[in-house]
Amino acid sequence: MSLLTRTTDAFWGLLDPWLFLGISLSCLPRTVLALFRKGRYAVLLSPRALQDAWFHEFWGSRAGPGIRANAGERVVPLLEGRCTGGSVVAEPMGPPVSGVVLEVGAGSGLWVDVFPKFVGDGGAGGSDGDADVRRRGGAAASGSAGITRVYGVEPNRDQHPGLRKAVERAGLEDVYRIVPVGIEDLDDGSKWDGRVEKGSVDCIVSILCLCSIPEPEKNIRELYGYLKKGGRWYVYEHVRCEYSWYMRLYQRLLNVFWPHFIGGCLLCRQTEKTLREAGPWEKIDVGQPPIEPWYHAVPHILGVFTK
């Protein structure tokens, strides 16, 4: 690769986050207009509610599909157990996602269509008393009893219509349950019409969501408590730059604007460190995808934590 090509690639790579912010900003006028037309004036007077509606418009109509297409090359193999050291590999290095699954930050359902291939003929669903979960939409993954229940945690109710449609398209109405509260209320039956008990979850799936959860140290430790012994946490998250002082500085500059434009997302969180310190792990197999170049201002970790 020539010097000119490398320089051009680096230039556009460094510029890309600003273009992403610009796309988000372009969705704000459309969001405000839609709220006016629907008579949702109270949302316009609440900065947090307006940000939620704005992020829903931006993620659902503009950013989400592109993220889904690009990240799918890593997320699907991750859930199949085909990742090690941050790399996608041909053969399984561990079990696929199965059993009772907690999907954190389900959003509008970008990843719901991945779950049917893992759904099996499992028995009781979740800890809220659901039973006789029927297999819909796909066969169980090889060597696995398959998914019996998915709890999609999504407190932003603007995302729920899209999430319901995604669940219906995937044929997972009997398997997938939307949880309309935050992590801190998963086991509180007074806050929603169900309950997830501590130590009852086989797998946690978090895809590009831990960057925006409140109190990450507290809530990641809380999620750790829901995993059974031997349970697995499948992770694809962006993290703080660690590999050069100038990229750390550049990321911090971006982070001045990023959370205000991207639904509260914070670029500089040390998510891998927080996950490692959430509790004792039997095995940790995570890493940064090697395909990410030095000028990538939004680096990721990919892999599995086993309790």
C-alpha positions, 0 to 999 in steps of 0.5 A: 500500500502506497504512502498516499493511500495510507495517508488518505485512509488515515485522513478519512478514518479520523474524519469519520466520527465527525461525519457520524456526529453530523448525521445525528445532528441532521436528524434533530429537526425531523425529530422535533417536527415529528413531535410537534405533529404528534402533539408530544409537546411535553417531550420537547420541554424535557432534555432527556426525553427529547434526547431519547426521541432524537436518538431513536430517530437517528439510530433507527432510520440512519445509523442502526442499519449501517452499524448492523451491516458492518458489525454483523461480521463480528457479532454473529460469529461471536454469538456462535462461539467463533471468536478468540483474542478479538478475532473471528475464526472458522471453528467454534472456540466455545459454546454458542449463546443458549438458555436464558439470555439477557440482551442489554440495550436491545434498542429497536431490535437490530440483533433480534434476527440473529437469535432464531438460529439459536432457539431450541426446544427448551422447557421453562423460559424465564424466572417469571413463571413463563413455561413451555417455550416453543421453538420458533424461527430456527433450529437449535445450534449444534451441541447446544440445548438452544435459547429458551428465553430472551429478556430484551432490556430497553428502558427507552420506550421510544424504541419499543415499537421497532423492537416489537416489530423485529421480534414479530419478524423473527417469529420470537413472540413466545421467546423474546420478552421486552423488559421496559426498565433499567438494569437496577430494576430487573428483579423488581416485580413492582416496576414491571410485569415480570422479574429476572432473578439473580443467578438465573441467566445463562448468557448476557449479550451486550452489543454497543450499549455499555457505553451509555448505561448509567453508573457503569461500575455499579450496573455491570457488577449488578449484571454479573450477579444475574449470571449463573456459575459457568454463565457467559457474557458475550461482548462487542463494545467500544472502549477507551483508546489505550495505544497512543497518547495522541489518539487518547487525546483525540478521542477525548476531544470527540467525547466533548461532543459525542454524548450529546449527539449520540444518546448519552454514549461515552467514548472514553469508558474503560469498559473492559477494565470494568467488566474484568473487575465486576467479579471473579471469572473462570475464563476471559477471552477478549481482545481488540479486532486486529482489523481496526487500524491505529487511527480508529478513534472508536476501538472495540473489544470482542469476546466472551467472559465466562463466570 
